């Protein structure tokens, strides 16, 4: 019988979800899971609870929350036998969108139970993790305009999260009027490339910008590689054009966008640069070193996903997969 610690973040997302969490836990129990529920007191506490679940050799660590809450779980789960599962109750839930799991909204009040039902018999896969200046990330690391926006709007109250998409794009447009890009040196494989960019994004997944854009259409979660996208620009007009091309999927052919696949890369600037990791603001630094940890994290993935995510086969199902290695 698989066991799991299920962590509920009371300040994640836009909706109070304690009762819905208990209903989702009950559904997992009906499908044979042993579930222990804990309420988190913040990001550091989520990390501590993830360490606890791994130390107790639990099969899974479920997070009821958003992408930021998942990021806090990573340090406790990387390199362990405990798989990360998400019951999406955050603001954007991009990782859940990548897996095809429904996010909690007022019109989808049973979304947590639906996600629990789909993960109850989930397969376990190994996925790559990124390290940006030794901080782990599952989705992206970003430099430039998006990081500048994240630093200005986070943290947000639950009331503000009701207008998350509108707030983000309004802030992006406003900040694009004063953001003139950043000079970056990109070092990969011993070679140096320099340029002036509005935005630089390292992506481990397909989706970006709250899930409305497919930034890396050929991304695989277990190939040991990540994608760096460099968007040129220095004013509002450039930002609008790049955003439109990204939304339409035309950035791939644009001569103002550069794409590099890498295992390890460095970004350098002559002054501290804003950066974000999985949508959370991080302190500025003049040099970012980003490397891929191949297949360092185990995750729960439903049987059906919106797109091809993996190059390899799954390990098995929770409870019996460690014995199949």
N, C-alpha and C positions, 0 to 999 in steps of 0.2 A: 504494500500500500504506500503510494508516494506521500511525502510529507512536505509541508511548506509553511513559511512564515509570511503572513499577508500584512503589509504595512499600509496604513491609511493616513494620508496627509490632509489634515483638516483645512489647510489654507491653500491647497492646490486648486487651480481651475476656478470656475465660476459658480459652482453649485455645491450646497451642503450634501454630503454623500455618505454619512455614517450609516444610516439605515440601509442604503443601497449596497454599501460594502458588506454589511452583515448578510444581506440576501444573496450576494454573489458568493460569499464564503460558504453559505449553506448549500448552494448549488454544487460547489466543488466537493463538499463533503458527501453529497448524495452520489457523486460520481467516484467515490472511493478515496478522496484525498483526506489526509489528516491536516487540519488547518489551525494555526495559531494566529490570532489577530493582535496587532500592536498598533497603537497610535503614535505617530512620530511627532517630535518636538522641533523639527527643523532638519536642514540638510545634513548636519553632522550626526544627528541621531539616526537618520536613515543609513548613513555609512556604518555606524556602530551596529545597527540591527542586521545589516547585510553581513558584516563580519561574524556576528553571532550565528546567523543561519548557516554560513559556510562552516564554521567551527563545529556546529552540531550535525554537520553532514546532511542537512536537509536537501531534498531533491530540488526545491525551487524557492525563490524569493519573489513574491508577488508585490508589486507596487500599485496602489490605487492612487493615481496622480498623473502628472504630465511628464514632458521630456526632461524638465529640470530635476524632478524627483528621481527619474531613472538615472540621470547623470551622477547623483549623489550615491547611488547604490553601487556604481562600478568599482570603486576602490576595494570594496569588501568582497567582490565576486570574481574579479579577474584572476584567472589561473586556478579556480576552484572547480569542484564538481557540482556546485549549486547553480541552477539555471535561473535566469532573470525572466520574469513574466510581467506583463503590464495589463492592468484593467484601467483603461484610459478615462481619467476624470480631470485632465488638465485643461489648459487654454487652447493649445493648437493640436497636441497629441500627434505629432508628425511621425514618430516611430510607430504608433498604432496604425496610422494611415498607411504606412509602408507595408505593414502586415495585413491590412484589410480589416482591422478591428474597429467597430463603431465607437465614436467618442460620445461621452455623456452630454446631452443637451436637454432643454425643456421639451423638445418634441421626440426625444429618444430616451425617455426616463428609465427604460429597461436595458440600456446599453451595457452596463456593467455585468448584468446577468448574461447577456448575449455573449460578451467577451469571455466570461467565465465558462460558459457552455462550450465555446469553440476551443478554449485552451485546456479543458478538462482531460481530453485525450490527445493533447498536443504532442508533436514530435520535438525533440531537442536537437538543435543545430549549434555548431560552433561558428562564431562570427569574429571578424577582425575588429580590433579596437585601436583608436588613435591615441597618441600621447603628444600633447602640445605643451612644451616646457614642463614635461612630466605630469601634466594634468590629463587624466584619461577622458576621452569622449567617444560617444557611440555614433553621433550623427554628423556634426560639422565642427570646424574651427574657422572663424571668419575674421577678416581684417578689413577696416575701411568703413564705408557708410553703414552697413548693417550693424557692425559692432558699435559705431558711434550712436546709432539709434537705440540699441539695447541698453547702453550705458545711461541714456537719458530717460528711458521709460521704466526701467526696472529698479527696485521691486514695485509691483503694482498691487493695489487692493483688489479684493474679489469684485467690488463694484466696477472698477475700471476694466477688469477682465471681460466684462459683458460686451465691451466695445473693442476687443483686442485687435481685430483686423483693421477696423477703421482707425483706431489710435495709432497702430504701427505705421500704416501708410501715410497718415496725416503727418506723423513725426518724420517719416522718411522724406516726404516732399519738403517739409520745412527745413530740415537739416541739410538737404541737398542744395539749398540756396546759399549755405555758408560753408559747406564741405567742398573742398577743392581737390580731394584725392591725396594720395600719399606716394612718395618715391620709395620704391622697393627694389632691393636686390634679392634675386631668387637663386639659391645655390642648390643644385641637384646633380648628383653624380660627379662632383668636382667642377662642374661648369657654372659660371655666373651669368645671369641675365638680369638686366636692369630696365626699369620702366616706371611710368607714372600711372597709377591705377585708382579708379574710384572704389573698387571692391576686389577683394581676394577671398575666395571661399575654398576650403578643403572639405570635400564631401565624401562620406562613406556610403551614402544611400542615394536613391533616385530623387527624392522630393526635397523641396526647399521653400522658403518664404511662407511658412504656415501650411505647406502642403499644396499650394496652388501652382507651383512651378516644378517641372521635371528637369532638374539641373544636370543630372548625370544618368541619361537614359540607359547606359550600358553597365551601370554599377552592379557589382556582385559583392555580397557581404563576406565572402570567405576566400577571396582570390589573393589576399596578401597585398593588395594595392589600394590606393586612394586617389581621388581626382582633385587637382588644384585648378580652379578656374580664375583667371585674371581678367577683369573687366576694365578697359580703359575709360577715362573720362575725368572731367574736372568742374562740371557745372550742372545746373538743374536740367538743362536740355539733354545733356549726355545721360544723366541718371534716368530720365523718363524713357529715352530711347533704349537704353540697356534693359530696363525693367520690362518694357514691351516685348523686346526680342526674347528675353528669358521666359516670359509667360507664354509666348507663342512657340517656343522651342527653336527659335532661329539663331540663338546665341552660338550654336554648334558650328554654323557656317560663317559666322561674323568674322571679319578681318580685324575687329577691335576687341576680340576675346581670344585669349590664349588658354590652352588646355595642356596640362602635364599630368601623366600618371606616375606615381612614385611609391617607393618604399620608405624613403627618408628624404626630407627637404628642409631648408632653412629660409626664412624670410627676414631681411634686415632693413632697417631704416636709420636715418641719421638722428631721429628723435623717437621717444616712446610712442608706440602705436596702440590704438584701441584694438582689443580683440574680444571675441565672444566664443564660448564653447557650449555647444548644444543649447544656444539661446540664452545663456547666462553670462553676465559681464565678468571679465577678468581684468586684473591690473595690467596697465600698459607696460610694454617692454620694447627695447630697441631691436631685439632678436628673438624670433620664434623658431624653435626646432621641433619639427613634427615628424614622428615616425610611426610606422604601422606595426602593431603586435598581431601577427597572424593567428587567427582562430583562438583568441585568448579568452573569449567569454562564451558561455553556453546560454542560449536563449530558448524560450518556448515560442513555437511558431504554429499557427493553425494549419490544418491540412490544405486549405485553399487560400492562396494569396493573389493580389491583383496583378502581379508580374513575376517574372523569374528573378529570384533573389540569390540563388546559390549555385556554385559550380560543383559542389560535392554532395554526398548523400547525408541524411541525418544520422545521428547516433542511435536513435530509437525513441521509446516513449518514457515518460517519467516513471521512476520506480524500477525499471528493468534495464534502462539504457547503459548504466555504468558497467554491467556485466557483459555487454556486447562489444566492448572495445577490443 
